């Protein structure tokens, strides 16, 4: 999932470089959402791993 967030971030940077503001904003928003979902799942996995021991 972090991989997809990085891809959308790169797409946003390239789109911003070429002047596609709407596309860049959309790609950056998707990248941000995917990154936060990744963080939540990582923390949840870590906490559940601590309780299983």
C-alpha positions, 0 to 999 in steps of 0.5 A: 500500500505504501508503494501505491502511495509513493506512485501517486505522489510521483504522479502528482509531482510530474503532473504539477511539473507539467502544469496539470493542477487538478490532476496533481491535486487529485493524485496528491490527495489519493497519495495522502489517503493511502499513506494514512491508511498504511499508517493506521494498518501498521500501528494496528498490526504492531499493537495486535502483535504485542497483545498476542505475545 
